[in-house]
Amino acid sequence: MNKNVDSMDRLDPLDCKMIGLLQKDGRMSNTAMAQALGISEYTVRTRLKRIIDSGIIRIVARANPIDLGFTFSGNLKIHIDLKKTKHVLAKLSQIDNLTWIALTTGSTDLDVDFAVRSMNELQTLIFDKISKIEGVLSTETSLMVDLIKDKNDYGTAWD
């Protein structure tokens, strides 16, 4: 993930339109995108490669973890010793069950999403993996009961 990068320096209006199309249909072909935008397939291919290689976007398959067999999916709010932020983030990044990690402001320091197959796996995740990381002070767990909205076609800030 790119940090503290002004993407506008690297994106122009055509790039933003391409990203918007991919947010609606990540499987859209370069040819279809070129036709929709009135440009050549070569232009789409080269621009898309640059955008992906820079880390601005990733093209992935998204799904509801529960539909994929994970019994529990949810969110952890983690309080940490801020002097150990880099250490905690490095350790958390190594845990496979964690699907999203964000450094946040407000009442907690980290916002983390997870997916596990069982209550035993959830217990191991929280008590044996996360809580034992030096610098983790406390965790608060919320379990997903149902996925109501999963919006990914929000465009760019320059649309």
Backbone as ProteinMPNN parsed JSONL, in Angstrom:
{"seq_chain_A": "MNKNVDSMDRLDPLDCKMIGLLQKDGRMSNTAMAQALGISEYTVRTRLKRIIDSGIIRIVARANPIDLGFTFSGNLKIHIDLKKTKHVLAKLSQIDNLTWIALTTGSTDLDVDFAVRSMNELQTLIFDKISKIEGVLSTETSLMVDLIKDKNDYGTAWD", "coords_chain_A": {"N_chain_A": [[0.842, -1.176, 0.0], [0.528, 2.211, -0.796], [1.759, 4.952, 1.005], [1.062, 8.191, 2.198], [1.131, 9.434, -0.345], [0.496, 11.635, -2.929], [-1.865, 10.9, -4.968], [-3.083, 12.274, -7.003], [-1.086, 13.565, -8.336], [-0.24, 11.604, -9.987], [-2.394, 10.682, -11.378], [-4.619, 11.302, -14.027], [-7.598, 12.8, -15.521], [-8.473, 10.791, -17.359], [-7.308, 8.446, -16.338], [-8.757, 8.336, -13.941], [-11.345, 7.874, -14.916], [-10.973, 5.331, -15.999], [-10.427, 3.866, -13.67], [-12.879, 4.177, -12.375], [-14.564, 2.684, -14.108], [-13.459, 0.116, -13.721], [-14.019, -0.236, -11.025], [-16.698, -0.715, -11.099], [-16.818, -2.993, -12.69], [-14.553, -5.225, -12.376], [-13.616, -7.145, -14.084], [-13.693, -6.16, -16.579], [-12.694, -6.025, -19.931], [-9.68, -4.869, -21.538], [-10.182, -4.061, -24.129], [-12.973, -3.569, -24.135], [-13.022, -1.48, -22.289], [-11.516, 0.434, -23.652], [-13.22, 0.923, -25.814], [-15.434, 1.989, -24.44], [-14.352, 4.337, -23.495], [-13.436, 5.596, -25.718], [-10.815, 5.401, -26.689], [-7.563, 3.998, -27.584], [-6.859, 0.463, -27.322], [-4.251, -0.099, -26.639], [-3.506, 2.233, -25.244], [-5.16, 1.987, -22.977], [-4.104, -0.419, -21.929], [-1.385, 0.26, -21.336], [-1.677, 2.427, -19.544], [-3.209, 1.231, -17.527], [-1.449, -0.743, -16.622], [0.548, 0.903, -15.517], [-0.89, 2.159, -13.432], [-1.626, -0.04, -11.842], [0.921, -1.178, -11.262], [1.981, 0.901, -9.756], [0.647, 0.675, -7.409], [-1.662, 2.014, -6.845], [-4.182, 0.968, -7.476], [-5.634, -2.308, -7.01], [-6.605, -5.291, -8.531], [-8.963, -7.47, -7.6], [-10.828, -10.378, -6.455], [-13.748, -9.973, -4.676], [-15.551, -11.038, -1.815], [-18.168, -12.132, 0.42], [-16.992, -13.095, 3.499], [-18.333, -14.996, 5.098], [-19.909, -16.369, 3.28], [-17.904, -17.772, 2.096], [-17.263, -19.756, 3.831], [-16.118, -19.044, 6.24], [-16.71, -19.048, 9.572], [-16.778, -16.999, 11.433], [-16.492, -13.564, 11.052], [-15.228, -10.317, 11.316], [-14.468, -7.358, 13.218], [-11.75, -5.798, 14.845], [-10.939, -3.544, 17.37], [-8.062, -2.075, 18.309], [-6.026, -1.163, 20.952], [-2.92, 0.351, 21.398], [0.509, 0.703, 22.552], [1.74, 3.584, 21.563], [4.39, 4.143, 21.081], [5.364, 1.828, 20.161], [4.336, 1.349, 17.684], [5.269, 0.72, 14.994], [6.428, -1.816, 15.397], [4.191, -3.312, 16.311], [2.457, -3.103, 14.079], [4.0, -4.419, 12.139], [4.072, -7.044, 13.171], [1.302, -7.679, 13.254], [0.74, -7.602, 10.535], [1.744, -9.978, 9.648], [-0.065, -11.929, 10.313], [-2.222, -14.233, 9.038], [-5.069, -14.432, 9.236], [-5.956, -11.854, 9.445], [-7.452, -9.418, 7.545], [-7.48, -6.77, 6.872], [-5.898, -3.861, 7.879], [-5.701, -0.898, 9.639], [-4.243, 2.131, 10.65], [-5.506, 4.363, 12.94], [-7.317, 7.348, 14.006], [-8.87, 8.708, 16.938], [-10.879, 6.934, 19.331], [-9.605, 4.468, 19.377], [-6.522, 2.885, 18.352], [-5.877, 1.173, 16.243], [-7.662, -0.305, 13.548], [-8.976, -3.291, 12.623], [-9.779, -5.914, 10.413], [-11.018, -9.277, 10.312], [-11.13, -12.83, 9.498], [-12.233, -15.99, 10.425], [-12.352, -19.585, 10.902], [-13.544, -20.892, 13.044], [-14.733, -20.79, 16.489], [-12.67, -21.523, 18.173], [-10.462, -20.864, 16.585], [-10.815, -18.108, 16.498], [-10.45, -17.488, 19.19], [-7.75, -18.27, 19.483], [-6.593, -16.445, 17.697], [-7.096, -13.938, 18.957], [-6.218, -14.223, 21.702], [-3.806, -15.731, 21.693], [-2.262, -14.836, 19.575], [-2.616, -11.963, 18.792], [-2.926, -10.523, 21.306], [-0.564, -11.165, 22.564], [1.407, -9.759, 21.339], [4.037, -7.556, 21.75], [3.35, -4.391, 22.924], [0.674, -4.271, 22.307], [-2.151, -3.241, 23.942], [-4.917, -3.582, 24.511], [-7.893, -5.2, 23.207], [-10.923, -4.946, 21.304], [-13.65, -6.723, 20.242], [-15.803, -7.103, 17.455], [-18.342, -8.942, 15.953], [-19.315, -9.867, 12.649], [-22.592, -10.076, 11.677], [-24.22, -10.0, 9.472], [-23.619, -9.069, 6.112], [-24.335, -6.031, 4.915], [-23.829, -3.851, 3.215], [-21.41, -3.401, 0.734], [-19.638, -1.476, -0.715], [-17.768, -0.613, -3.499], [-17.441, 0.975, -5.679], [-16.706, 3.803, -5.642], [-15.466, 5.728, -7.096], [-13.02, 8.303, -7.747], [-11.4, 10.89, -5.843], [-11.243, 12.983, -7.517], [-13.171, 12.951, -9.419]], "CA_chain_A": [[0.0, 0.0, 0.0], [1.264, 3.466, -0.807], [1.44, 5.816, 2.126], [1.397, 9.6, 2.065], [1.431, 9.748, -1.734], [-0.577, 12.385, -3.565], [-2.183, 10.169, -6.191], [-3.478, 13.192, -8.067], [0.114, 13.858, -9.117], [-0.006, 10.491, -10.899], [-3.637, 10.326, -12.06], [-5.296, 12.369, -14.756], [-9.021, 12.46, -15.649], [-8.664, 9.514, -18.06], [-7.008, 7.404, -15.354], [-9.886, 8.287, -13.009], [-12.461, 7.215, -15.611], [-10.634, 3.903, -16.083], [-10.611, 3.312, -12.325], [-14.328, 4.109, -12.147], [-15.095, 1.531, -14.845], [-13.007, -1.117, -13.063], [-14.72, -0.38, -9.752], [-18.013, -1.284, -11.41], [-16.613, -4.32, -13.275], [-13.122, -5.506, -12.342], [-13.284, -8.087, -15.152], [-13.838, -5.494, -17.878], [-11.514, -6.208, -20.775], [-9.051, -3.644, -22.033], [-10.87, -3.695, -25.361], [-14.263, -2.961, -23.77], [-12.731, -0.205, -21.652], [-11.093, 1.341, -24.723], [-14.429, 1.311, -26.546], [-16.256, 2.846, -23.577], [-13.688, 5.625, -23.304], [-13.087, 6.163, -27.015], [-9.349, 5.449, -26.821], [-7.023, 2.73, -28.085], [-6.613, -0.609, -26.346], [-2.859, 0.083, -26.2], [-3.516, 3.285, -24.217], [-5.726, 1.381, -21.767], [-3.165, -1.409, -21.407], [-0.203, 0.899, -20.74], [-2.092, 3.211, -18.376], [-3.63, 0.304, -16.488], [-0.226, -1.343, -16.064], [1.189, 1.917, -14.667], [-1.71, 2.36, -12.232], [-1.505, -1.247, -11.006], [2.313, -1.283, -10.792], [2.245, 1.945, -8.754], [-0.048, 0.314, -6.18], [-2.851, 2.84, -6.643], [-5.309, 0.027, -7.443], [-5.426, -3.748, -7.128], [-7.801, -5.939, -9.063], [-9.136, -8.682, -6.797], [-12.189, -10.885, -6.297], [-14.267, -9.677, -3.338], [-16.667, -11.906, -1.438], [-18.558, -12.136, 1.824], [-16.251, -14.202, 4.125], [-19.238, -16.019, 5.608], [-20.277, -17.184, 2.118], [-16.742, -18.585, 1.742], [-17.07, -20.786, 4.834], [-15.559, -18.548, 7.497], [-17.807, -18.993, 10.524], [-16.773, -15.687, 12.078], [-15.785, -12.471, 10.408], [-15.562, -9.131, 12.085], [-13.579, -6.228, 13.365], [-11.084, -5.595, 16.13], [-10.398, -2.23, 17.708], [-6.882, -2.421, 19.098], [-5.294, -0.089, 21.629], [-1.504, -0.015, 21.455], [1.504, 1.662, 23.017], [2.08, 4.255, 20.305], [5.843, 4.103, 20.884], [5.67, 0.533, 19.547], [3.443, 1.227, 16.534], [5.901, -0.005, 13.879], [6.577, -3.216, 15.795], [2.864, -3.927, 16.341], [1.97, -3.219, 12.7], [4.779, -5.462, 11.462], [3.613, -8.351, 13.667], [-0.069, -7.907, 12.802], [0.768, -7.834, 9.089], [2.146, -11.369, 9.413], [-1.144, -12.834, 10.717], [-3.048, -14.512, 7.859], [-6.506, -14.23, 9.469], [-6.277, -10.434, 9.386], [-7.678, -9.082, 6.144], [-7.408, -5.32, 6.687], [-5.308, -3.229, 9.061], [-5.598, 0.548, 9.445], [-3.867, 3.002, 11.756], [-6.638, 5.285, 13.007], [-7.407, 8.345, 15.066], [-10.102, 8.52, 17.697], [-10.822, 6.216, 20.606], [-8.681, 3.342, 19.281], [-5.344, 3.161, 17.538], [-5.892, 0.333, 15.04], [-8.921, -0.907, 13.143], [-8.513, -4.508, 11.963], [-10.807, -6.884, 10.043], [-10.527, -10.656, 10.357], [-12.02, -13.93, 9.123], [-11.77, -17.243, 11.034], [-13.216, -20.736, 10.618], [-14.185, -21.441, 14.237], [-14.564, -20.046, 17.731], [-11.327, -21.843, 18.642], [-9.536, -20.069, 15.786], [-10.98, -16.721, 16.956], [-9.792, -17.419, 20.496], [-6.314, -18.311, 19.232], [-6.227, -15.178, 17.068], [-7.102, -12.824, 19.912], [-5.462, -14.439, 22.943], [-2.471, -16.297, 21.502], [-1.49, -14.116, 18.558], [-2.656, -10.5, 18.887], [-2.696, -10.012, 22.664], [0.814, -11.44, 22.998], [2.34, -8.865, 20.65], [4.529, -6.486, 22.618], [2.815, -3.098, 22.535], [-0.79, -4.345, 22.262], [-2.666, -2.998, 25.29], [-6.226, -4.217, 24.643], [-8.655, -5.375, 21.968], [-12.378, -5.003, 21.402], [-14.062, -7.513, 19.089], [-17.174, -7.057, 16.946], [-18.562, -9.989, 14.959], [-20.243, -9.549, 11.583], [-23.767, -10.93, 11.664], [-24.651, -10.03, 8.075], [-23.005, -8.02, 5.302], [-25.438, -5.252, 4.373], [-23.352, -3.025, 2.101], [-19.982, -3.556, 0.446], [-19.517, -0.578, -1.874], [-16.406, -0.443, -3.982], [-17.431, 1.84, -6.856], [-16.813, 5.177, -5.142], [-14.74, 6.629, -7.975], [-11.842, 8.919, -7.153], [-11.697, 12.198, -5.262], [-11.13, 14.001, -8.565], [-14.269, 12.784, -10.381]], "C_chain_A": [[0.887, 1.24, 0.0], [0.809, 4.335, 0.344], [1.894, 7.228, 1.817], [1.818, 9.971, 0.647], [0.238, 10.517, -2.294], [-0.855, 11.759, -4.916], [-2.576, 11.099, -7.317], [-2.289, 13.579, -8.927], [0.347, 12.787, -10.18], [-1.243, 10.097, -11.683], [-4.191, 11.537, -12.808], [-6.761, 11.953, -14.926], [-9.286, 11.131, -16.367], [-8.372, 8.339, -17.125], [-8.192, 7.227, -14.401], [-11.092, 7.604, -13.638], [-12.212, 5.714, -15.72], [-10.867, 3.226, -14.732], [-12.096, 3.174, -12.023], [-14.967, 2.93, -12.862], [-14.709, 0.222, -14.167], [-13.673, -1.325, -11.71], [-16.111, -0.981, -9.962], [-17.897, -2.712, -11.939], [-15.114, -4.588, -13.39], [-12.668, -6.474, -13.428], [-13.41, -7.458, -16.531], [-12.551, -5.642, -18.671], [-10.945, -4.848, -21.178], [-9.75, -3.137, -23.284], [-12.197, -3.0, -25.058], [-14.042, -1.595, -23.123], [-12.332, 0.834, -22.701], [-12.302, 1.83, -25.506], [-15.284, 2.273, -25.733], [-15.676, 4.25, -23.449], [-13.297, 6.3, -24.615], [-11.591, 6.351, -27.211], [-8.857, 4.087, -27.309], [-6.829, 1.724, -26.946], [-5.19, -0.501, -25.809], [-2.777, 1.141, -25.09], [-4.061, 2.734, -22.908], [-4.706, 0.454, -21.115], [-1.98, -0.739, -20.697], [-0.561, 1.715, -19.5], [-2.476, 2.289, -17.212], [-2.419, -0.367, -15.83], [0.461, -0.359, -15.111], [0.43, 2.099, -13.352], [-1.594, 1.163, -11.283], [-0.098, -1.353, -10.432], [2.639, -0.266, -9.71], [1.575, 1.626, -7.419], [-1.287, 1.15, -5.906], [-4.1, 1.969, -6.597], [-4.783, -1.402, -7.474], [-6.713, -4.314, -7.685], [-7.902, -7.3, -8.388], [-10.596, -9.137, -6.848], [-12.614, -10.617, -4.856], [-15.446, -10.594, -3.052], [-16.973, -11.718, 0.039], [-17.842, -13.323, 2.469], [-17.149, -15.329, 4.628], [-19.684, -16.943, 4.465], [-19.134, -18.094, 1.684], [-16.4, -19.614, 2.817], [-16.42, -20.323, 6.128], [-16.716, -18.323, 8.461], [-17.918, -17.619, 11.161], [-15.922, -14.714, 11.276], [-16.155, -11.23, 11.192], [-14.434, -8.133, 12.144], [-12.994, -6.193, 14.772], [-10.664, -4.14, 16.24], [-9.248, -2.533, 18.658], [-6.233, -1.158, 19.655], [-3.846, -0.535, 21.764], [-0.695, 1.07, 22.157], [2.043, 2.321, 21.757], [3.583, 4.296, 20.046], [6.265, 2.812, 20.187], [4.823, 0.284, 18.298], [4.059, 0.404, 15.408], [6.027, -1.488, 14.182], [5.223, -3.931, 15.743], [2.335, -4.123, 14.921], [2.709, -4.307, 11.931], [4.305, -6.849, 11.887], [2.195, -8.667, 13.192], [-0.104, -8.246, 11.316], [1.126, -9.268, 8.736], [1.039, -12.373, 9.726], [-2.121, -13.006, 9.555], [-4.532, -14.219, 8.054], [-6.913, -12.765, 9.402], [-6.331, -10.008, 7.927], [-7.514, -7.602, 5.84], [-6.878, -4.719, 7.975], [-5.16, -1.741, 8.769], [-5.191, 1.227, 10.751], [-4.906, 4.106, 11.78], [-6.456, 6.356, 14.079], [-8.687, 8.067, 15.83], [-9.861, 7.692, 18.942], [-9.939, 4.97, 20.572], [-7.563, 3.683, 18.311], [-5.351, 2.404, 16.214], [-7.283, -0.228, 14.813], [-8.544, -2.082, 12.252], [-9.71, -5.404, 11.645], [-10.194, -8.28, 10.016], [-11.584, -11.616, 9.831], [-11.414, -15.21, 9.689], [-12.801, -18.341, 10.8], [-13.986, -21.239, 11.837], [-13.971, -20.529, 15.439], [-13.175, -20.3, 18.306], [-10.282, -21.016, 17.891], [-9.611, -18.588, 16.169], [-10.274, -16.527, 18.297], [-8.27, -17.409, 20.336], [-5.827, -16.99, 18.642], [-6.091, -14.065, 18.104], [-6.138, -13.056, 21.072], [-4.04, -14.949, 22.743], [-1.624, -15.537, 20.493], [-1.466, -12.613, 18.828], [-2.296, -9.993, 20.282], [-1.275, -10.233, 23.163], [1.846, -10.577, 22.275], [2.738, -7.748, 21.613], [4.042, -5.142, 22.078], [1.307, -3.093, 22.385], [-1.294, -4.223, 23.69], [-4.019, -3.664, 25.51], [-6.883, -4.324, 23.268], [-10.143, -5.352, 22.278], [-12.87, -5.653, 20.118], [-15.523, -7.287, 18.749], [-17.29, -8.132, 15.874], [-19.57, -9.533, 13.92], [-21.38, -10.567, 11.62], [-24.285, -11.088, 10.235], [-23.964, -8.871, 7.358], [-24.12, -7.286, 4.572], [-25.009, -4.446, 3.15], [-21.857, -3.217, 1.962], [-19.705, -2.781, -0.835], [-18.054, -0.396, -2.242], [-16.318, 0.494, -5.177], [-17.631, 3.303, -6.46], [-16.023, 6.171, -5.975], [-13.443, 7.104, -7.367], [-12.242, 10.28, -6.619], [-11.707, 13.29, -6.32], [-12.223, 13.872, -9.625], [-15.213, 13.973, -10.31]], "O_chain_A": [[1.883, 1.298, 0.721], [-0.386, 4.44, 0.623], [2.966, 7.443, 1.25], [2.761, 10.74, 0.462], [-0.905, 10.086, -2.143], [-0.169, 12.048, -5.896], [-2.417, 10.744, -8.485], [-2.448, 13.887, -10.108], [1.049, 13.028, -11.162], [-1.155, 9.253, -12.575], [-4.224, 12.65, -12.281], [-7.132, 10.854, -14.512], [-10.228, 10.42, -16.015], [-9.106, 7.351, -17.122], [-8.583, 6.102, -14.093], [-11.788, 6.838, -12.972], [-13.134, 4.916, -15.553], [-11.439, 2.138, -14.668], [-12.524, 2.16, -11.472], [-15.818, 2.248, -12.292], [-15.534, -0.683, -14.049], [-13.872, -2.464, -11.288], [-16.631, -1.676, -9.089], [-18.763, -3.547, -11.678], [-14.485, -4.221, -14.382], [-11.469, -6.613, -13.67], [-13.252, -8.141, -17.542], [-11.458, -5.414, -18.154], [-11.635, -3.829, -21.158], [-9.894, -1.93, -23.478], [-12.51, -1.968, -25.651], [-14.796, -0.657, -23.383], [-12.768, 1.984, -22.636], [-12.401, 3.015, -25.826], [-15.799, 3.255, -26.267], [-16.411, 5.227, -23.312], [-12.871, 7.455, -24.615], [-11.148, 7.327, -27.817], [-9.637, 3.143, -27.432], [-6.661, 2.089, -25.783], [-4.953, -0.787, -24.635], [-2.056, 0.957, -24.109], [-3.492, 2.981, -21.845], [-4.468, 0.524, -19.909], [-1.618, -1.128, -19.586], [0.174, 1.695, -18.513], [-2.113, 2.539, -16.063], [-2.384, -0.532, -14.611], [0.902, -0.744, -14.028], [1.039, 2.182, -12.285], [-1.478, 1.335, -10.07], [0.06, -1.593, -9.235], [3.473, -0.526, -8.842], [1.901, 2.242, -6.404], [-1.902, 1.014, -4.849], [-4.984, 2.2, -5.773], [-3.659, -1.668, -7.9], [-7.8, -3.853, -7.335], [-7.049, -8.167, -8.575], [-11.482, -8.375, -7.235], [-11.91, -10.996, -3.92], [-16.244, -10.891, -3.941], [-16.151, -11.215, 0.804], [-18.052, -14.458, 2.041], [-16.758, -16.495, 4.585], [-19.82, -18.152, 4.657], [-19.36, -19.08, 0.983], [-15.365, -20.275, 2.733], [-16.193, -21.134, 7.026], [-17.598, -17.505, 8.2], [-19.02, -17.128, 11.402], [-14.794, -15.012, 10.883], [-17.28, -11.11, 11.68], [-13.574, -8.065, 11.266], [-13.664, -6.519, 15.752], [-10.098, -3.576, 15.304], [-9.44, -3.174, 19.692], [-5.935, -0.215, 18.922], [-3.571, -1.657, 22.189], [-1.154, 2.199, 22.331], [2.732, 1.675, 20.967], [4.005, 4.467, 18.902], [7.383, 2.708, 19.682], [4.619, -0.863, 17.903], [3.422, -0.527, 14.914], [5.763, -2.325, 13.319], [5.12, -5.028, 15.195], [1.821, -5.193, 14.595], [2.097, -5.039, 11.153], [4.155, -7.735, 11.046], [1.916, -9.792, 12.776], [-0.895, -9.087, 10.889], [0.837, -9.722, 7.629], [1.191, -13.559, 9.43], [-2.769, -12.048, 9.136], [-5.193, -13.792, 7.108], [-8.103, -12.465, 9.309], [-5.381, -10.21, 7.171], [-7.42, -7.216, 4.675], [-7.37, -5.043, 9.055], [-4.559, -1.363, 7.764], [-5.731, 0.929, 11.817], [-5.167, 4.729, 10.751], [-5.571, 6.275, 14.93], [-9.505, 7.258, 15.391], [-8.784, 7.736, 19.536], [-9.56, 4.461, 21.627], [-7.651, 4.647, 17.55], [-4.894, 2.916, 15.192], [-7.991, -0.578, 15.757], [-7.87, -1.901, 11.238], [-10.56, -5.63, 12.506], [-9.007, -8.445, 9.736], [-12.763, -11.277, 9.729], [-10.236, -15.495, 9.472], [-13.971, -18.065, 10.534], [-14.984, -21.944, 11.682], [-13.142, -19.62, 15.41], [-12.564, -19.391, 18.868], [-9.327, -20.524, 18.493], [-8.596, -17.892, 16.166], [-9.587, -15.528, 18.51], [-7.583, -16.622, 20.987], [-4.78, -16.476, 19.035], [-5.095, -13.34, 18.124], [-5.33, -12.183, 21.391], [-3.156, -14.633, 23.539], [-0.396, -15.589, 20.551], [-0.398, -12.049, 19.067], [-1.441, -9.118, 20.415], [-0.833, -9.555, 24.091], [3.038, -10.66, 22.574], [1.887, -7.087, 22.208], [4.289, -4.8, 20.921], [0.702, -2.022, 22.339], [-0.91, -5.01, 24.556], [-4.257, -4.248, 26.568], [-6.497, -3.651, 22.313], [-10.566, -5.698, 23.382], [-12.546, -5.19, 19.024], [-16.382, -7.277, 19.631], [-16.439, -8.226, 14.989], [-20.565, -8.889, 14.255], [-21.145, -11.775, 11.597], [-24.729, -12.165, 9.838], [-23.756, -7.81, 7.947], [-24.777, -7.86, 3.703], [-25.742, -4.368, 2.164], [-21.123, -3.199, 2.95], [-19.558, -3.367, -1.908], [-17.218, -0.068, -1.4], [-15.217, 0.782, -5.646], [-18.588, 3.952, -6.881], [-15.918, 7.34, -5.603], [-12.83, 6.399, -6.566], [-13.329, 10.768, -6.926], [-12.137, 14.411, -6.046], [-12.21, 14.599, -10.618], [-16.201, 14.021, -11.043]]}, "name": "protein", "num_of_chains": 1, "seq": "MNKNVDSMDRLDPLDCKMIGLLQKDGRMSNTAMAQALGISEYTVRTRLKRIIDSGIIRIVARANPIDLGFTFSGNLKIHIDLKKTKHVLAKLSQIDNLTWIALTTGSTDLDVDFAVRSMNELQTLIFDKISKIEGVLSTETSLMVDLIKDKNDYGTAWD"}
